Amino acid sequence: MQQAFVERDGLQCGFCTPGQIMSAVGMVNEGHAKSDDDIRERMSGSICRCSCYPFIVEAIKDAQKVMR
């Protein structure tokens, strides 16, 4: 997940990144990342002030393929 965030520019300031990554790993491990909408809904509690949300969604989808 960390590598996917780096490759997809899913972080800028880094303040929210640890929480975003932890939430993303949990979501993928629980099998809840089935669509972009699912990912957005599950990640809605993790606030990113830098507006990296589109990149975070793509990073999660990339990492999910490797984590399976």
N, CA, C, O and CB atoms as a CASP TS submission, in Angstrom:
PFRMAT TS
TARGET T0000
AUTHOR 0000-0000-0000
METHOD Language model
MODEL 1
PARENT N/A
ATOM      1  N   MET     1       0.830  -1.179   0.000  1.00  0.00           N
ATOM      2  CA  MET     1       0.000   0.000   0.000  1.00  0.00           C
ATOM      3  C   MET     1       0.881   1.251   0.000  1.00  0.00           C
ATOM      4  O   MET     1       0.613   2.206  -0.729  1.00  0.00           O
ATOM      5  CB  MET     1      -0.948  -0.007   1.210  1.00  0.00           C
ATOM      6  N   GLN     2       1.920   1.237   0.812  1.00  0.00           N
ATOM      7  CA  GLN     2       2.805   2.403   0.846  1.00  0.00           C
ATOM      8  C   GLN     2       3.404   2.678  -0.526  1.00  0.00           C
ATOM      9  O   GLN     2       3.442   3.825  -0.970  1.00  0.00           O
ATOM     10  CB  GLN     2       3.922   2.196   1.872  1.00  0.00           C
ATOM     11  N   GLN     3       3.867   1.640  -1.192  1.00  0.00           N
ATOM     12  CA  GLN     3       4.471   1.814  -2.509  1.00  0.00           C
ATOM     13  C   GLN     3       3.463   2.364  -3.502  1.00  0.00           C
ATOM     14  O   GLN     3       3.804   3.228  -4.309  1.00  0.00           O
ATOM     15  CB  GLN     3       5.037   0.492  -3.015  1.00  0.00           C
ATOM     16  N   ALA     4       2.237   1.884  -3.458  1.00  0.00           N
ATOM     17  CA  ALA     4       1.197   2.374  -4.368  1.00  0.00           C
ATOM     18  C   ALA     4       0.906   3.845  -4.109  1.00  0.00           C
ATOM     19  O   ALA     4       0.706   4.606  -5.056  1.00  0.00           O
ATOM     20  CB  ALA     4      -0.091   1.545  -4.216  1.00  0.00           C
ATOM     21  N   PHE     5       0.877   4.262  -2.847  1.00  0.00           N
ATOM     22  CA  PHE     5       0.656   5.669  -2.527  1.00  0.00           C
ATOM     23  C   PHE     5       1.777   6.530  -3.115  1.00  0.00           C
ATOM     24  O   PHE     5       1.524   7.610  -3.650  1.00  0.00           O
ATOM     25  CB  PHE     5       0.568   5.870  -0.997  1.00  0.00           C
ATOM     26  N   VAL     6       2.999   6.050  -3.014  1.00  0.00           N
ATOM     27  CA  VAL     6       4.136   6.791  -3.562  1.00  0.00           C
ATOM     28  C   VAL     6       4.039   6.852  -5.086  1.00  0.00           C
ATOM     29  O   VAL     6       4.193   7.920  -5.680  1.00  0.00           O
ATOM     30  CB  VAL     6       5.473   6.138  -3.132  1.00  0.00           C
ATOM     31  N   GLU     7       3.784   5.711  -5.714  1.00  0.00           N
ATOM     32  CA  GLU     7       3.741   5.651  -7.174  1.00  0.00           C
ATOM     33  C   GLU     7       2.598   6.465  -7.766  1.00  0.00           C
ATOM     34  O   GLU     7       2.733   7.008  -8.863  1.00  0.00           O
ATOM     35  CB  GLU     7       3.622   4.220  -7.622  1.00  0.00           C
ATOM     36  N   ARG     8       1.482   6.556  -7.062  1.00  0.00           N
ATOM     37  CA  ARG     8       0.308   7.290  -7.564  1.00  0.00           C
ATOM     38  C   ARG     8       0.221   8.713  -7.011  1.00  0.00           C
ATOM     39  O   ARG     8      -0.785   9.390  -7.224  1.00  0.00           O
ATOM     40  CB  ARG     8      -0.964   6.533  -7.211  1.00  0.00           C
ATOM     41  N   ASP     9       1.242   9.174  -6.315  1.00  0.00           N
ATOM     42  CA  ASP     9       1.233  10.511  -5.703  1.00  0.00           C
ATOM     43  C   ASP     9       0.024  10.697  -4.794  1.00  0.00           C
ATOM     44  O   ASP     9      -0.632  11.738  -4.821  1.00  0.00           O
ATOM     45  CB  ASP     9       1.239  11.596  -6.789  1.00  0.00           C
ATOM     46  N   GLY    10      -0.261   9.684  -3.995  1.00  0.00           N
ATOM     47  CA  GLY    10      -1.392   9.726  -3.078  1.00  0.00           C
ATOM     48  C   GLY    10      -1.078  10.447  -1.774  1.00  0.00           C
ATOM     49  O   GLY    10      -1.780  10.268  -0.779  1.00  0.00           O
ATOM     50  N   LEU    11      -0.042  11.248  -1.776  1.00  0.00           N
ATOM     51  CA  LEU    11       0.302  12.019  -0.582  1.00  0.00           C
ATOM     52  C   LEU    11       1.006  13.295  -1.005  1.00  0.00           C
ATOM     53  O   LEU    11       1.645  13.350  -2.056  1.00  0.00           O
ATOM     54  CB  LEU    11       1.194  11.192   0.385  1.00  0.00           C
ATOM     55  N   GLN    12       0.884  14.305  -0.186  1.00  0.00           N
ATOM     56  CA  GLN    12       1.628  15.534  -0.403  1.00  0.00           C
ATOM     57  C   GLN    12       2.318  15.929   0.888  1.00  0.00           C
ATOM     58  O   GLN    12       3.531  15.772   1.019  1.00  0.00           O
ATOM     59  CB  GLN    12       0.703  16.665  -0.902  1.00  0.00           C
ATOM     60  N   CYS    13       1.557  16.439   1.838  1.00  0.00           N
ATOM     61  CA  CYS    13       2.188  16.910   3.075  1.00  0.00           C
ATOM     62  C   CYS    13       2.559  15.752   3.998  1.00  0.00           C
ATOM     63  O   CYS    13       3.464  15.883   4.822  1.00  0.00           O
ATOM     64  CB  CYS    13       1.257  17.875   3.806  1.00  0.00           C
ATOM     65  N   GLY    14       1.868  14.619   3.866  1.00  0.00           N
ATOM     66  CA  GLY    14       2.172  13.449   4.683  1.00  0.00           C
ATOM     67  C   GLY    14       1.438  13.388   6.003  1.00  0.00           C
ATOM     68  O   GLY    14       1.533  12.386   6.712  1.00  0.00           O
ATOM     69  N   PHE    15       0.708  14.435   6.352  1.00  0.00           N
ATOM     70  CA  PHE    15       0.031  14.471   7.639  1.00  0.00           C
ATOM     71  C   PHE    15      -1.013  13.365   7.778  1.00  0.00           C
ATOM     72  O   PHE    15      -1.080  12.715   8.821  1.00  0.00           O
ATOM     73  CB  PHE    15      -0.622  15.817   7.837  1.00  0.00           C
ATOM     74  N   CYS    16      -1.810  13.145   6.769  1.00  0.00           N
ATOM     75  CA  CYS    16      -2.883  12.145   6.839  1.00  0.00           C
ATOM     76  C   CYS    16      -2.444  10.770   6.358  1.00  0.00           C
ATOM     77  O   CYS    16      -3.165   9.791   6.544  1.00  0.00           O
ATOM     78  CB  CYS    16      -4.067  12.604   6.023  1.00  0.00           C
ATOM     79  N   THR    17      -1.274  10.687   5.744  1.00  0.00           N
ATOM     80  CA  THR    17      -0.857   9.462   5.058  1.00  0.00           C
ATOM     81  C   THR    17      -0.866   8.219   5.937  1.00  0.00           C
ATOM     82  O   THR    17      -1.372   7.191   5.488  1.00  0.00           O
ATOM     83  CB  THR    17       0.508   9.648   4.501  1.00  0.00           C
ATOM     84  N   PRO    18      -0.338   8.245   7.163  1.00  0.00           N
ATOM     85  CA  PRO    18      -0.376   7.022   7.975  1.00  0.00           C
ATOM     86  C   PRO    18      -1.802   6.499   8.201  1.00  0.00           C
ATOM     87  O   PRO    18      -2.045   5.297   8.095  1.00  0.00           O
ATOM     88  CB  PRO    18       0.286   7.280   9.320  1.00  0.00           C
ATOM     89  N   GLY    19      -2.726   7.384   8.505  1.00  0.00           N
ATOM     90  CA  GLY    19      -4.105   6.977   8.708  1.00  0.00           C
ATOM     91  C   GLY    19      -4.767   6.499   7.432  1.00  0.00           C
ATOM     92  O   GLY    19      -5.533   5.536   7.443  1.00  0.00           O
ATOM     93  N   GLN    20      -4.467   7.179   6.321  1.00  0.00           N
ATOM     94  CA  GLN    20      -5.020   6.770   5.033  1.00  0.00           C
ATOM     95  C   GLN    20      -4.551   5.354   4.689  1.00  0.00           C
ATOM     96  O   GLN    20      -5.343   4.520   4.253  1.00  0.00           O
ATOM     97  CB  GLN    20      -4.606   7.767   3.919  1.00  0.00           C
ATOM     98  N   ILE    21      -3.270   5.095   4.887  1.00  0.00           N
ATOM     99  CA  ILE    21      -2.720   3.784   4.555  1.00  0.00           C
ATOM    100  C   ILE    21      -3.299   2.710   5.462  1.00  0.00           C
ATOM    101  O   ILE    21      -3.651   1.629   4.991  1.00  0.00           O
ATOM    102  CB  ILE    21      -1.194   3.798   4.661  1.00  0.00           C
ATOM    103  N   MET    22      -3.401   2.990   6.750  1.00  0.00           N
ATOM    104  CA  MET    22      -3.976   2.004   7.677  1.00  0.00           C
ATOM    105  C   MET    22      -5.426   1.701   7.315  1.00  0.00           C
ATOM    106  O   MET    22      -5.836   0.540   7.314  1.00  0.00           O
ATOM    107  CB  MET    22      -3.891   2.514   9.131  1.00  0.00           C
ATOM    108  N   SER    23      -6.193   2.725   7.012  1.00  0.00           N
ATOM    109  CA  SER    23      -7.595   2.526   6.624  1.00  0.00           C
ATOM    110  C   SER    23      -7.693   1.733   5.321  1.00  0.00           C
ATOM    111  O   SER    23      -8.536   0.846   5.183  1.00  0.00           O
ATOM    112  CB  SER    23      -8.311   3.884   6.471  1.00  0.00           C
ATOM    113  N   ALA    24      -6.831   2.060   4.380  1.00  0.00           N
ATOM    114  CA  ALA    24      -6.854   1.376   3.088  1.00  0.00           C
ATOM    115  C   ALA    24      -6.496  -0.098   3.228  1.00  0.00           C
ATOM    116  O   ALA    24      -7.143  -0.953   2.624  1.00  0.00           O
ATOM    117  CB  ALA    24      -5.895   2.052   2.115  1.00  0.00           C
ATOM    118  N   VAL    25      -5.476  -0.400   4.015  1.00  0.00           N
ATOM    119  CA  VAL    25      -5.082  -1.796   4.224  1.00  0.00           C
ATOM    120  C   VAL    25      -6.227  -2.570   4.879  1.00  0.00           C
ATOM    121  O   VAL    25      -6.544  -3.684   4.463  1.00  0.00           O
ATOM    122  CB  VAL    25      -3.799  -1.882   5.098  1.00  0.00           C
ATOM    123  N   GLY    26      -6.837  -1.989   5.889  1.00  0.00           N
ATOM    124  CA  GLY    26      -7.966  -2.642   6.553  1.00  0.00           C
ATOM    125  C   GLY    26      -9.117  -2.895   5.598  1.00  0.00           C
ATOM    126  O   GLY    26      -9.707  -3.975   5.591  1.00  0.00           O
ATOM    127  N   MET    27      -9.430  -1.892   4.792  1.00  0.00           N
ATOM    128  CA  MET    27     -10.530  -2.018   3.847  1.00  0.00           C
ATOM    129  C   MET    27     -10.252  -3.126   2.832  1.00  0.00           C
ATOM    130  O   MET    27     -11.135  -3.932   2.539  1.00  0.00           O
ATOM    131  CB  MET    27     -10.768  -0.686   3.128  1.00  0.00           C
ATOM    132  N   VAL    28      -9.048  -3.171   2.302  1.00  0.00           N
ATOM    133  CA  VAL    28      -8.697  -4.199   1.325  1.00  0.00           C
ATOM    134  C   VAL    28      -8.704  -5.579   1.978  1.00  0.00           C
ATOM    135  O   VAL    28      -9.233  -6.533   1.406  1.00  0.00           O
ATOM    136  CB  VAL    28      -7.318  -3.907   0.703  1.00  0.00           C
ATOM    137  N   ASN    29      -8.126  -5.689   3.155  1.00  0.00           N
ATOM    138  CA  ASN    29      -8.081  -6.977   3.853  1.00  0.00           C
ATOM    139  C   ASN    29      -9.470  -7.502   4.189  1.00  0.00           C
ATOM    140  O   ASN    29      -9.682  -8.714   4.232  1.00  0.00           O
ATOM    141  CB  ASN    29      -7.265  -6.851   5.123  1.00  0.00           C
ATOM    142  N   GLU    30     -10.412  -6.603   4.426  1.00  0.00           N
ATOM    143  CA  GLU    30     -11.780  -7.007   4.746  1.00  0.00           C
ATOM    144  C   GLU    30     -12.626  -7.227   3.492  1.00  0.00           C
ATOM    145  O   GLU    30     -13.780  -7.646   3.587  1.00  0.00           O
ATOM    146  CB  GLU    30     -12.436  -5.959   5.630  1.00  0.00           C
ATOM    147  N   GLY    31     -12.056  -6.946   2.318  1.00  0.00           N
ATOM    148  CA  GLY    31     -12.775  -7.177   1.066  1.00  0.00           C
ATOM    149  C   GLY    31     -13.802  -6.136   0.722  1.00  0.00           C
ATOM    150  O   GLY    31     -14.759  -6.430   0.005  1.00  0.00           O
ATOM    151  N   HIS    32     -13.631  -4.911   1.218  1.00  0.00           N
ATOM    152  CA  HIS    32     -14.625  -3.864   0.983  1.00  0.00           C
ATOM    153  C   HIS    32     -14.260  -2.889  -0.131  1.00  0.00           C
ATOM    154  O   HIS    32     -14.958  -1.892  -0.317  1.00  0.00           O
ATOM    155  CB  HIS    32     -14.842  -3.102   2.238  1.00  0.00           C
ATOM    156  N   ALA    33     -13.191  -3.146  -0.871  1.00  0.00           N
ATOM    157  CA  ALA    33     -12.751  -2.234  -1.932  1.00  0.00           C
ATOM    158  C   ALA    33     -13.174  -2.775  -3.288  1.00  0.00           C
ATOM    159  O   ALA    33     -12.333  -3.078  -4.133  1.00  0.00           O
ATOM    160  CB  ALA    33     -11.216  -2.033  -1.889  1.00  0.00           C
ATOM    161  N   LYS    34     -14.475  -2.895  -3.492  1.00  0.00           N
ATOM    162  CA  LYS    34     -14.974  -3.526  -4.713  1.00  0.00           C
ATOM    163  C   LYS    34     -15.177  -2.550  -5.860  1.00  0.00           C
ATOM    164  O   LYS    34     -15.174  -2.959  -7.021  1.00  0.00           O
ATOM    165  CB  LYS    34     -16.264  -4.222  -4.429  1.00  0.00           C
ATOM    166  N   SER    35     -15.351  -1.288  -5.565  1.00  0.00           N
ATOM    167  CA  SER    35     -15.554  -0.286  -6.617  1.00  0.00           C
ATOM    168  C   SER    35     -14.987   1.045  -6.141  1.00  0.00           C
ATOM    169  O   SER    35     -14.652   1.210  -4.968  1.00  0.00           O
ATOM    170  CB  SER    35     -17.069  -0.145  -6.984  1.00  0.00           C
ATOM    171  N   ASP    36     -14.886   1.984  -7.063  1.00  0.00           N
ATOM    172  CA  ASP    36     -14.423   3.322  -6.690  1.00  0.00           C
ATOM    173  C   ASP    36     -15.338   3.932  -5.631  1.00  0.00           C
ATOM    174  O   ASP    36     -14.870   4.563  -4.683  1.00  0.00           O
ATOM    175  CB  ASP    36     -14.357   4.236  -7.928  1.00  0.00           C
ATOM    176  N   ASP    37     -16.645   3.738  -5.803  1.00  0.00           N
ATOM    177  CA  ASP    37     -17.593   4.283  -4.827  1.00  0.00           C
ATOM    178  C   ASP    37     -17.413   3.650  -3.453  1.00  0.00           C
ATOM    179  O   ASP    37     -17.491   4.341  -2.437  1.00  0.00           O
ATOM    180  CB  ASP    37     -19.025   4.074  -5.309  1.00  0.00           C
ATOM    181  N   ASP    38     -17.172   2.338  -3.414  1.00  0.00           N
ATOM    182  CA  ASP    38     -16.913   1.668  -2.135  1.00  0.00           C
ATOM    183  C   ASP    38     -15.677   2.259  -1.464  1.00  0.00           C
ATOM    184  O   ASP    38     -15.681   2.541  -0.266  1.00  0.00           O
ATOM    185  CB  ASP    38     -16.730   0.148  -2.342  1.00  0.00           C
ATOM    186  N   ILE    39     -14.629   2.441  -2.248  1.00  0.00           N
ATOM    187  CA  ILE    39     -13.388   2.979  -1.701  1.00  0.00           C
ATOM    188  C   ILE    39     -13.624   4.388  -1.167  1.00  0.00           C
ATOM    189  O   ILE    39     -13.206   4.703  -0.052  1.00  0.00           O
ATOM    190  CB  ILE    39     -12.275   2.983  -2.773  1.00  0.00           C
ATOM    191  N   ARG    40     -14.278   5.227  -1.937  1.00  0.00           N
ATOM    192  CA  ARG    40     -14.547   6.607  -1.496  1.00  0.00           C
ATOM    193  C   ARG    40     -15.379   6.629  -0.214  1.00  0.00           C
ATOM    194  O   ARG    40     -15.096   7.402   0.701  1.00  0.00           O
ATOM    195  CB  ARG    40     -15.276   7.392  -2.604  1.00  0.00           C
ATOM    196  N   GLU    41     -16.394   5.786  -0.153  1.00  0.00           N
ATOM    197  CA  GLU    41     -17.254   5.744   1.038  1.00  0.00           C
ATOM    198  C   GLU    41     -16.469   5.294   2.259  1.00  0.00           C
ATOM    199  O   GLU    41     -16.570   5.910   3.320  1.00  0.00           O
ATOM    200  CB  GLU    41     -18.448   4.807   0.809  1.00  0.00           C
ATOM    201  N   ARG    42     -15.700   4.243   2.125  1.00  0.00           N
ATOM    202  CA  ARG    42     -14.933   3.700   3.255  1.00  0.00           C
ATOM    203  C   ARG    42     -13.821   4.641   3.688  1.00  0.00           C
ATOM    204  O   ARG    42     -13.443   4.646   4.859  1.00  0.00           O
ATOM    205  CB  ARG    42     -14.342   2.344   2.891  1.00  0.00           C
ATOM    206  N   MET    43     -13.289   5.435   2.772  1.00  0.00           N
ATOM    207  CA  MET    43     -12.205   6.352   3.109  1.00  0.00           C
ATOM    208  C   MET    43     -12.718   7.737   3.499  1.00  0.00           C
ATOM    209  O   MET    43     -11.917   8.628   3.782  1.00  0.00           O
ATOM    210  CB  MET    43     -11.249   6.471   1.941  1.00  0.00           C
ATOM    211  N   SER    44     -14.025   7.931   3.520  1.00  0.00           N
ATOM    212  CA  SER    44     -14.592   9.260   3.764  1.00  0.00           C
ATOM    213  C   SER    44     -14.260   9.815   5.148  1.00  0.00           C
ATOM    214  O   SER    44     -14.331  11.026   5.352  1.00  0.00           O
ATOM    215  CB  SER    44     -16.088   9.212   3.594  1.00  0.00           C
ATOM    216  N   GLY    45     -13.904   8.972   6.085  1.00  0.00           N
ATOM    217  CA  GLY    45     -13.546   9.459   7.409  1.00  0.00           C
ATOM    218  C   GLY    45     -12.109   9.924   7.524  1.00  0.00           C
ATOM    219  O   GLY    45     -11.718  10.483   8.548  1.00  0.00           O
ATOM    220  N   SER    46     -11.319   9.700   6.487  1.00  0.00           N
ATOM    221  CA  SER    46      -9.920  10.112   6.478  1.00  0.00           C
ATOM    222  C   SER    46      -9.797  11.384   5.645  1.00  0.00           C
ATOM    223  O   SER    46      -9.913  11.350   4.420  1.00  0.00           O
ATOM    224  CB  SER    46      -8.998   8.978   5.915  1.00  0.00           C
ATOM    225  N   ILE    47      -9.566  12.487   6.310  1.00  0.00           N
ATOM    226  CA  ILE    47      -9.548  13.788   5.656  1.00  0.00           C
ATOM    227  C   ILE    47      -8.148  14.117   5.126  1.00  0.00           C
ATOM    228  O   ILE    47      -7.161  14.019   5.854  1.00  0.00           O
ATOM    229  CB  ILE    47     -10.018  14.876   6.628  1.00  0.00           C
ATOM    230  N   CYS    48      -8.076  14.506   3.860  1.00  0.00           N
ATOM    231  CA  CYS    48      -6.825  14.936   3.234  1.00  0.00           C
ATOM    232  C   CYS    48      -6.995  16.395   2.824  1.00  0.00           C
ATOM    233  O   CYS    48      -7.801  16.708   1.948  1.00  0.00           O
ATOM    234  CB  CYS    48      -6.451  14.031   1.994  1.00  0.00           C
ATOM    235  N   ARG    49      -6.251  17.267   3.445  1.00  0.00           N
ATOM    236  CA  ARG    49      -6.346  18.695   3.138  1.00  0.00           C
ATOM    237  C   ARG    49      -5.685  19.032   1.795  1.00  0.00           C
ATOM    238  O   ARG    49      -5.945  20.093   1.228  1.00  0.00           O
ATOM    239  CB  ARG    49      -5.700  19.516   4.257  1.00  0.00           C
ATOM    240  N   CYS    50      -4.846  18.151   1.294  1.00  0.00           N
ATOM    241  CA  CYS    50      -4.134  18.406   0.033  1.00  0.00           C
ATOM    242  C   CYS    50      -4.942  17.964  -1.186  1.00  0.00           C
ATOM    243  O   CYS    50      -4.514  18.172  -2.322  1.00  0.00           O
ATOM    244  CB  CYS    50      -2.785  17.690   0.039  1.00  0.00           C
ATOM    245  N   SER    51      -6.090  17.363  -0.961  1.00  0.00           N
ATOM    246  CA  SER    51      -6.987  16.926  -2.041  1.00  0.00           C
ATOM    247  C   SER    51      -6.384  15.865  -2.938  1.00  0.00           C
ATOM    248  O   SER    51      -6.489  15.958  -4.161  1.00  0.00           O
ATOM    249  CB  SER    51      -7.382  18.100  -2.877  1.00  0.00           C
ATOM    250  N   CYS    52      -5.765  14.871  -2.360  1.00  0.00           N
ATOM    251  CA  CYS    52      -5.168  13.766  -3.121  1.00  0.00           C
ATOM    252  C   CYS    52      -6.156  12.633  -3.349  1.00  0.00           C
ATOM    253  O   CYS    52      -5.750  11.547  -3.762  1.00  0.00           O
ATOM    254  CB  CYS    52      -3.939  13.235  -2.400  1.00  0.00           C
ATOM    255  N   TYR    53      -7.416  12.849  -3.097  1.00  0.00           N
ATOM    256  CA  TYR    53      -8.392  11.764  -3.131  1.00  0.00           C
ATOM    257  C   TYR    53      -8.388  10.947  -4.420  1.00  0.00           C
ATOM    258  O   TYR    53      -8.406   9.719  -4.335  1.00  0.00           O
ATOM    259  CB  TYR    53      -9.747  12.324  -2.920  1.00  0.00           C
ATOM    260  N   PRO    54      -8.367  11.550  -5.603  1.00  0.00           N
ATOM    261  CA  PRO    54      -8.363  10.712  -6.819  1.00  0.00           C
ATOM    262  C   PRO    54      -7.135   9.801  -6.888  1.00  0.00           C
ATOM    263  O   PRO    54      -7.225   8.660  -7.343  1.00  0.00           O
ATOM    264  CB  PRO    54      -8.412  11.599  -8.070  1.00  0.00           C
ATOM    265  N   PHE    55      -6.005  10.305  -6.442  1.00  0.00           N
ATOM    266  CA  PHE    55      -4.774   9.520  -6.460  1.00  0.00           C
ATOM    267  C   PHE    55      -4.801   8.421  -5.401  1.00  0.00           C
ATOM    268  O   PHE    55      -4.254   7.338  -5.607  1.00  0.00           O
ATOM    269  CB  PHE    55      -3.563  10.428  -6.242  1.00  0.00           C
ATOM    270  N   ILE    56      -5.433   8.703  -4.282  1.00  0.00           N
ATOM    271  CA  ILE    56      -5.550   7.707  -3.212  1.00  0.00           C
ATOM    272  C   ILE    56      -6.416   6.541  -3.689  1.00  0.00           C
ATOM    273  O   ILE    56      -6.078   5.382  -3.446  1.00  0.00           O
ATOM    274  CB  ILE    56      -6.152   8.345  -1.924  1.00  0.00           C
ATOM    275  N   VAL    57      -7.515   6.832  -4.356  1.00  0.00           N
ATOM    276  CA  VAL    57      -8.389   5.778  -4.879  1.00  0.00           C
ATOM    277  C   VAL    57      -7.611   4.895  -5.856  1.00  0.00           C
ATOM    278  O   VAL    57      -7.700   3.669  -5.795  1.00  0.00           O
ATOM    279  CB  VAL    57      -9.637   6.390  -5.576  1.00  0.00           C
ATOM    280  N   GLU    58      -6.860   5.511  -6.743  1.00  0.00           N
ATOM    281  CA  GLU    58      -6.069   4.743  -7.714  1.00  0.00           C
ATOM    282  C   GLU    58      -4.991   3.918  -7.011  1.00  0.00           C
ATOM    283  O   GLU    58      -4.733   2.779  -7.400  1.00  0.00           O
ATOM    284  CB  GLU    58      -5.421   5.687  -8.746  1.00  0.00           C
ATOM    285  N   ALA    59      -4.368   4.479  -5.991  1.00  0.00           N
ATOM    286  CA  ALA    59      -3.342   3.755  -5.240  1.00  0.00           C
ATOM    287  C   ALA    59      -3.938   2.524  -4.564  1.00  0.00           C
ATOM    288  O   ALA    59      -3.331   1.454  -4.569  1.00  0.00           O
ATOM    289  CB  ALA    59      -2.691   4.674  -4.192  1.00  0.00           C
ATOM    290  N   ILE    60      -5.114   2.676  -3.988  1.00  0.00           N
ATOM    291  CA  ILE    60      -5.769   1.548  -3.314  1.00  0.00           C
ATOM    292  C   ILE    60      -6.100   0.449  -4.328  1.00  0.00           C
ATOM    293  O   ILE    60      -5.907  -0.733  -4.044  1.00  0.00           O
ATOM    294  CB  ILE    60      -7.059   2.019  -2.585  1.00  0.00           C
ATOM    295  N   LYS    61      -6.593   0.831  -5.495  1.00  0.00           N
ATOM    296  CA  LYS    61      -6.916  -0.163  -6.519  1.00  0.00           C
ATOM    297  C   LYS    61      -5.643  -0.897  -6.981  1.00  0.00           C
ATOM    298  O   LYS    61      -5.661  -2.112  -7.182  1.00  0.00           O
ATOM    299  CB  LYS    61      -7.617   0.516  -7.727  1.00  0.00           C
ATOM    300  N   ASP    62      -4.557  -0.160  -7.144  1.00  0.00           N
ATOM    301  CA  ASP    62      -3.293  -0.799  -7.528  1.00  0.00           C
ATOM    302  C   ASP    62      -2.809  -1.753  -6.455  1.00  0.00           C
ATOM    303  O   ASP    62      -2.450  -2.893  -6.749  1.00  0.00           O
ATOM    304  CB  ASP    62      -2.224   0.252  -7.804  1.00  0.00           C
ATOM    305  N   ALA    63      -2.796  -1.300  -5.223  1.00  0.00           N
ATOM    306  CA  ALA    63      -2.283  -2.121  -4.112  1.00  0.00           C
ATOM    307  C   ALA    63      -3.142  -3.355  -3.902  1.00  0.00           C
ATOM    308  O   ALA    63      -2.632  -4.422  -3.561  1.00  0.00           O
ATOM    309  CB  ALA    63      -2.225  -1.302  -2.814  1.00  0.00           C
ATOM    310  N   GLN    64      -4.428  -3.213  -4.104  1.00  0.00           N
ATOM    311  CA  GLN    64      -5.354  -4.331  -3.909  1.00  0.00           C
ATOM    312  C   GLN    64      -4.977  -5.517  -4.805  1.00  0.00           C
ATOM    313  O   GLN    64      -5.093  -6.670  -4.390  1.00  0.00           O
ATOM    314  CB  GLN    64      -6.803  -3.884  -4.201  1.00  0.00           C
ATOM    315  N   LYS    65      -4.535  -5.239  -6.008  1.00  0.00           N
ATOM    316  CA  LYS    65      -4.161  -6.300  -6.946  1.00  0.00           C
ATOM    317  C   LYS    65      -2.957  -7.099  -6.420  1.00  0.00           C
ATOM    318  O   LYS    65      -2.877  -8.313  -6.609  1.00  0.00           O
ATOM    319  CB  LYS    65      -3.837  -5.698  -8.333  1.00  0.00           C
ATOM    320  N   VAL    66      -2.038  -6.409  -5.768  1.00  0.00           N
ATOM    321  CA  VAL    66      -0.825  -7.037  -5.267  1.00  0.00           C
ATOM    322  C   VAL    66      -1.074  -7.730  -3.920  1.00  0.00           C
ATOM    323  O   VAL    66      -0.446  -8.744  -3.613  1.00  0.00           O
ATOM    324  CB  VAL    66       0.289  -5.993  -5.130  1.00  0.00           C
ATOM    325  N   MET    67      -1.981  -7.183  -3.133  1.00  0.00           N
ATOM    326  CA  MET    67      -2.232  -7.704  -1.784  1.00  0.00           C
ATOM    327  C   MET    67      -3.027  -8.992  -1.791  1.00  0.00           C
ATOM    328  O   MET    67      -3.004  -9.715  -0.794  1.00  0.00           O
ATOM    329  CB  MET    67      -2.959  -6.676  -0.962  1.00  0.00           C
ATOM    330  N   ARG    68      -3.717  -9.311  -2.844  1.00  0.00           N
ATOM    331  CA  ARG    68      -4.571 -10.499  -2.879  1.00  0.00           C
ATOM    332  C   ARG    68      -3.759 -11.762  -2.801  1.00  0.00           C
ATOM    333  O   ARG    68      -4.320 -12.858  -2.818  1.00  0.00           O
ATOM    334  CB  ARG    68      -5.413 -10.513  -4.133  1.00  0.00           C
TER
END
